[in-house]
Amino acid sequence: MSRYSFKLPDIGEGIAEAEIVAWHVKIGDTVAEDDPLCDMMTDKATVEMTAPVAGKVIEVAGEVGDLIAIGSVLAVFEAEGAVAAEPLVEVAPNEAAEVVKPDPIPEPAPVAKAAAPALAQKVEAPAPAPAEHRRVLASPAVRERAKNLGIDLAQVKAEGDRIRHSDLDAFLTYNQGYRAAGGSRPDEQIKVVGLRRRIAENMQASKRHIPHFTYVEEFDVTKLEALRADLNETRGGKDRLTILPFLIVAMCRALPKFPMINARYDDEANIITRSGAIHLGIAAQTDAGLMVPVIHDAQAKNIWQLSAEVKRLAEAARTGKAKSEELSGSTLTLSSLGPLGGIAATPVINRPEVAILCPNKVVERPVVKDGQIVIAKIMNMSISCDHRVVDGHDAASFVQAVKKLVETPALLFVD
């Protein structure tokens, strides 16, 4: 047996530290080489670290939520056989850590006289799951909640391709007798870490620094929905269009006349950068929280290309496969709740951008046209703007320009 210190490698983003968002082992566990060790999160990606050697875990570097410096000891193993010191390697974002394992050498590596002060001697985490349990798909946030509730994820039925928070809720309700107890559940304490903590910090900074105002307008999308249905029928159900790519085209066509909306504001340097290209962030809900993948140069893409890109980026965000460059550089954000869109919204700006749009759900209701009551498909569009940069008149004028294009959809295809 020899003592093996595994240092946190450079994750390839030039970062100085990463946050522990989940442990898959605890002190005293025996692991095989390449078994899941923990999940580390940077500003843009979650990386799964794997055990570099087979052996017993004797020390770990902290608890969930702690920040660990690159190059510092992440875990110490009582390894099986003699091993060399652990090299530092680069790891691609959103991928499992690929650590180069050196060949055993005759002499064991020097044994440290004492553990580093930062190493915690105890981390409350579940024992490593059997191999078949590790095939269960779930985000670090879902795994952490399941651990806190004492739920074996292998026993939870997933509605989709992976276990989500809603699946845990259903398990609690129907499998642990809470219905018999009057529908109540035990209190939960959830530590705010990882992506959820970054969301909280970013939203707090946005509301603290940005004076928001919101404008809402009503769109008649009857003609647009008819056009969308015709296009989907023509393509025989292949790559069906949602309403989002049409809205994106309308926004891209209207924005050149309102450059202050497609901008970023550095309030420390007092510099507004009006972007020549439209890099549109698409807010996507994931198990871990809200992420904003970016359609770069949206103005250069057609309806079908935008539709494919929206679907691809949303899936990449949900599965944790979005690349760093796909999660940064947005100049304007579109946030849609789909059928949950409600009547109106007051979306929070994705700082340092200066505006965010939110289409609400499409509903059929009676409206008056030319003195007659008719049934129309109506959708509200909400926009929140940074009042330091965007005047109310400009925000309203921009939305009216988008409205004209949406209500006369033939204009979307006219150069």
C-alpha positions in Angstrom: 0.0 0.0 0.0 1.1 3.6 -0.7 -0.3 7.0 0.0 -1.4 8.8 -3.2 -2.4 12.5 -3.3 -4.6 13.5 -6.3 -4.4 17.2 -7.1 -7.1 19.1 -8.9 -6.0 19.4 -12.6 -6.3 22.4 -14.8 -9.8 22.1 -16.4 -8.7 23.9 -19.5 -10.4 27.3 -19.0 -7.5 29.2 -17.4 -9.4 29.2 -14.1 -7.8 29.5 -10.6 -10.4 27.4 -8.7 -13.4 25.2 -9.1 -16.4 24.4 -6.8 -17.3 21.0 -5.4 -20.9 20.4 -6.4 -21.2 16.7 -5.6 -19.1 13.9 -3.9 -19.6 10.3 -5.2 -17.5 8.8 -2.4 -16.8 9.3 1.3 -13.8 8.7 3.6 -13.3 5.0 4.1 -14.8 4.0 0.7 -12.9 1.6 -1.6 -12.8 2.6 -5.2 -11.6 1.2 -8.5 -9.6 3.1 -10.9 -11.8 5.5 -13.0 -14.7 5.2 -10.6 -16.6 8.5 -10.2 -15.0 10.6 -7.5 -16.7 14.0 -7.5 -18.2 16.8 -9.7 -16.4 20.1 -10.0 -18.0 23.2 -11.4 -16.3 26.2 -13.1 -18.2 29.3 -14.3 -19.3 27.5 -17.4 -19.1 23.7 -17.0 -19.4 20.8 -14.6 -16.6 18.3 -14.9 -16.7 14.8 -13.4 -13.5 13.8 -11.8 -12.6 10.1 -11.6 -10.4 8.1 -9.2 -6.9 8.0 -10.6 -6.0 4.8 -8.8 -7.6 1.9 -7.1 -7.6 2.0 -3.3 -9.2 3.4 -0.2 -10.2 7.1 0.2 -8.5 8.4 3.3 -8.9 12.2 2.9 -11.0 14.6 0.8 -10.6 18.3 0.2 -13.8 19.7 1.5 -17.6 19.6 1.4 -20.1 20.4 -1.3 -20.0 24.2 -2.0 -16.3 24.6 -1.1 -13.9 26.2 -3.7 -10.7 24.3 -4.4 -7.7 25.9 -6.0 -6.2 24.3 -9.2 -3.2 22.3 -8.2 -4.3 21.7 -4.6 -5.0 18.2 -3.2 -8.5 17.0 -4.0 -8.3 13.6 -2.4 -5.8 11.2 -0.8 -5.9 7.5 -1.4 -4.3 4.5 0.2 -3.5 3.0 -3.1 -3.1 -0.6 -4.0 0.6 -1.1 -4.9 3.2 1.5 -5.5 2.3 4.6 -7.6 4.0 7.7 -8.8 3.1 11.3 -7.9 0.0 12.5 -9.7 0.7 14.8 -12.7 -1.5 17.8 -13.5 -3.4 17.5 -16.8 -5.8 19.6 -18.8 -9.5 18.5 -18.9 -11.9 19.6 -21.6 -15.0 21.4 -20.2 -18.2 19.3 -19.9 -16.3 16.1 -20.1 -15.1 13.6 -17.6 -11.7 14.2 -16.3 -9.2 12.1 -18.3 -6.2 11.8 -15.9 -3.0 10.2 -17.2 -2.1 7.3 -14.9 1.6 6.6 -14.6 2.9 3.1 -14.5 3.8 1.6 -11.1 7.4 2.1 -10.1 9.5 0.0 -7.7 9.8 2.7 -5.0 6.6 4.2 -3.4 6.0 7.9 -3.6 7.1 9.9 -0.5 4.5 9.9 2.2 3.4 13.3 3.5 3.9 13.7 7.2 0.5 15.4 7.6 -2.5 16.1 5.6 -2.9 19.6 4.2 -4.9 21.9 6.6 -7.6 22.4 4.0 -8.5 18.7 3.8 -11.7 17.8 5.6 -11.6 14.6 7.6 -15.2 13.8 7.1 -17.7 14.3 4.3 -21.2 13.1 4.6 -21.9 11.4 1.3 -23.3 8.1 0.2 -21.2 5.1 -0.4 -20.3 4.3 -4.0 -23.3 2.9 -5.8 -23.0 -0.5 -7.4 -22.0 -0.5 -11.1 -25.6 -0.8 -12.2 -26.7 2.1 -10.1 -24.1 4.4 -11.7 -25.9 4.0 -15.0 -28.8 6.1 -13.6 -28.8 9.5 -15.3 -29.3 12.5 -13.1 -27.8 16.0 -12.6 -25.5 16.7 -9.6 -28.2 18.8 -8.1 -30.7 15.9 -8.3 -28.2 13.5 -6.9 -27.4 15.8 -4.0 -31.1 16.2 -3.1 -31.7 12.5 -3.3 -28.7 11.9 -1.0 -30.0 14.4 1.5 -33.4 12.7 1.4 -32.0 9.2 1.6 -33.4 8.1 -1.7 -31.8 5.4 -3.9 -32.0 6.9 -7.4 -32.2 3.3 -8.8 -35.6 3.1 -7.3 -36.9 6.3 -8.8 -38.9 6.1 -12.1 -37.9 8.8 -14.6 -40.5 10.3 -16.9 -37.8 11.2 -19.5 -34.3 10.2 -20.3 -33.0 11.1 -16.8 -34.2 11.6 -13.3 -35.4 15.2 -12.6 -36.6 17.0 -9.5 -40.2 16.3 -10.5 -39.5 12.6 -10.5 -38.1 12.9 -6.9 -41.3 14.7 -5.9 -43.4 12.0 -7.4 -41.4 9.3 -5.6 -41.8 11.2 -2.3 -45.5 11.5 -2.7 -46.4 8.0 -3.9 -43.6 5.8 -2.5 -42.9 7.1 1.0 -46.4 7.4 2.5 -46.7 11.2 2.5 -50.1 11.0 1.1 -51.2 8.9 4.0 -49.8 11.6 6.3 -52.2 14.2 4.9 -50.0 15.2 1.9 -47.3 16.7 4.0 -43.6 16.2 3.5 -40.6 16.6 5.9 -38.8 19.9 5.8 -35.7 20.0 3.6 -32.6 22.1 3.9 -30.9 22.5 0.5 -27.4 24.0 0.3 -27.2 26.5 -2.5 -24.1 25.4 -4.5 -22.9 25.1 -8.1 -25.1 26.4 -10.9 -27.9 27.4 -8.5 -25.5 29.6 -6.5 -24.2 31.3 -9.6 -27.8 31.9 -10.8 -28.6 33.5 -7.4 -25.5 35.7 -7.5 -26.0 36.8 -11.1 -29.7 37.6 -10.6 -29.0 39.5 -7.4 -26.3 41.5 -9.1 -28.6 42.2 -12.1 -31.4 43.5 -9.9 -29.0 45.5 -7.7 -27.2 47.2 -10.5 -29.8 47.5 -13.2 -32.9 49.7 -13.0 -35.4 47.4 -14.8 -38.5 48.5 -16.6 -40.9 46.1 -18.4 -43.2 46.7 -21.4 -45.8 44.2 -22.6 -47.6 44.2 -25.9 -50.3 41.9 -27.4 -49.5 40.1 -30.7 -52.1 38.5 -33.0 -50.3 35.4 -34.2 -53.2 33.8 -36.1 -51.6 34.2 -39.5 -48.2 33.2 -38.2 -49.6 30.0 -36.6 -51.4 29.1 -39.9 -48.1 29.6 -41.8 -46.2 27.5 -39.2 -48.8 24.7 -39.5 -48.5 24.7 -43.3 -44.7 24.6 -43.2 -44.7 21.7 -40.8 -47.3 19.8 -42.9 -45.2 20.4 -46.0 -42.2 18.8 -44.4 -44.1 15.8 -43.3 -43.5 16.1 -39.6 -39.8 16.3 -39.9 -38.0 18.9 -37.9 -41.2 20.6 -36.8 -41.0 24.3 -36.3 -42.0 26.0 -33.1 -42.9 29.7 -32.9 -39.5 30.6 -31.5 -37.5 30.7 -34.8 -40.1 33.0 -36.4 -39.8 35.4 -33.4 -36.0 35.3 -33.7 -36.2 36.2 -37.4 -38.5 39.1 -36.6 -36.2 40.3 -33.8 -33.2 40.1 -36.0 -34.9 42.1 -38.8 -36.1 44.8 -36.3 -32.9 45.2 -34.3 -30.7 47.2 -36.8 -33.0 50.2 -36.3 -32.7 49.9 -32.5 -28.9 49.2 -31.9 -29.1 50.2 -28.2 -31.1 47.1 -27.4 -28.6 44.8 -28.9 -25.8 46.0 -26.6 -23.8 45.3 -23.5 -23.1 47.9 -20.8 -19.9 47.9 -18.8 -21.1 50.0 -15.9 -17.7 50.1 -14.2 -15.9 51.6 -17.3 -19.1 53.5 -18.4 -18.9 52.0 -21.9 -21.8 50.8 -24.0 -20.8 48.3 -26.7 -23.5 48.1 -29.5 -23.0 44.8 -31.2 -22.9 44.6 -35.0 -23.9 40.9 -34.9 -26.8 39.4 -33.0 -25.7 36.7 -30.5 -28.9 35.6 -29.1 -29.1 33.8 -25.7 -31.8 31.3 -25.3 -32.8 30.7 -21.7 -33.1 26.9 -21.2 -34.3 25.2 -18.0 -32.1 22.3 -16.8 -32.2 20.1 -13.7 -29.5 22.2 -12.2 -31.1 25.5 -13.0 -31.4 28.1 -15.8 -28.7 28.1 -18.4 -28.4 30.4 -21.4 -26.8 28.8 -24.5 -26.1 31.3 -27.3 -27.0 31.3 -31.0 -24.1 33.2 -32.4 -24.8 35.3 -35.5 -28.5 34.6 -35.4 -29.1 37.3 -38.0 -27.3 35.1 -40.6 -29.5 32.0 -40.1 -32.8 31.1 -41.7 -35.9 29.7 -40.1 -34.9 26.1 -40.4 -31.3 26.7 -39.2 -32.5 28.7 -36.2 -35.0 25.9 -35.3 -32.3 23.3 -35.4 -29.9 25.4 -33.4 -32.5 26.1 -30.7 -33.2 22.4 -30.3 -29.5 21.5 -30.4 -28.4 24.0 -27.8 -31.4 23.3 -25.5 -30.5 19.6 -25.5 -26.8 20.3 -25.0 -27.7 22.5 -21.9 -30.0 19.9 -20.5 -27.5 17.1 -20.8 -24.5 19.1 -19.6 -22.8 18.9 -23.0 -22.8 22.6 -24.0 -19.4 23.9 -24.7 -18.0 27.0 -23.0 -18.2 29.1 -26.2 -21.9 28.1 -26.5 -22.6 29.5 -23.1 -21.0 32.9 -23.5 -21.0 36.0 -25.6 -24.7 36.8 -25.9 -25.8 40.3 -26.7 -29.5 39.8 -26.1 -31.6 37.1 -24.5 -34.9 35.5 -25.4 -36.6 33.6 -22.5 -39.7 31.5 -23.2 -41.7 29.3 -20.9 -43.6 27.7 -23.8 -47.2 26.6 -22.8 -46.4 27.9 -19.2 -45.8 31.4 -20.5 -48.7 33.0 -18.7 -50.2 36.3 -19.5 -47.2 38.5 -18.9 -43.7 38.3 -17.4 -41.1 40.7 -15.9 -37.9 38.8 -16.9 -34.6 39.7 -15.3 -31.9 41.0 -17.6 -28.8 38.8 -18.3 -26.2 41.3 -17.2 -24.2 42.9 -18.8 -26.8 42.8 -21.6 -29.4 45.6 -21.5 -32.6 43.8 -22.6 -34.4 40.5 -22.5 -37.6 39.4 -24.3 -40.1 36.9 -23.1 -43.0 35.6 -25.3 -46.0 34.3 -23.4 -48.3 31.5 -24.3 -50.5 31.5 -27.3 -54.3 31.5 -26.4 -57.4 31.6 -28.5 -59.9 34.3 -27.4 -62.5 36.6 -28.9 -61.2 40.0 -30.3 -62.8 42.8 -32.2 -61.7 43.3 -35.9 -63.4 45.7 -38.2 -66.4 45.9 -35.8 -66.8 42.1 -35.7 -66.0 39.7 -32.9 -63.7 36.9 -34.2 -61.6 34.2 -32.6 -57.9 34.9 -32.8 -54.7 33.4 -31.5 -53.1 35.9 -29.2 -49.7 36.0 -27.6 -48.2 38.7 -25.3 -44.6 39.7 -25.7 -42.8 41.1 -22.6 -39.5 43.0 -22.7 -37.4 44.2 -19.8 -34.7 46.8 -20.4 -31.9 48.6 -18.6 -33.3 52.1 -18.2 -29.8 53.5 -18.0 -29.3 52.6 -21.6 -32.7 52.0 -23.2 -35.4 54.6 -23.2 -39.0 53.5 -22.8 -39.9 54.9 -26.2 -37.2 52.9 -28.0 -38.2 49.7 -26.2 -41.9 50.1 -27.2 -41.0 51.1 -30.8 -38.8 48.0 -31.1 -41.6 45.7 -29.8 -44.0 47.4 -32.2 -41.6 46.7 -35.1 -41.4 43.0 -34.1 -45.2 43.0 -33.8 -45.7 44.2 -37.4 -43.4 41.5 -38.7 -45.1 38.8 -36.7 -48.6 39.8 -37.6 -47.7 40.0 -41.3 -45.5 36.9 -41.5 -44.9 37.3 -45.3 -42.6 40.2 -44.4 -40.3 37.8 -42.6 -39.2 36.3 -45.9 -38.9 39.6 -47.9 -35.4 41.0 -48.2 
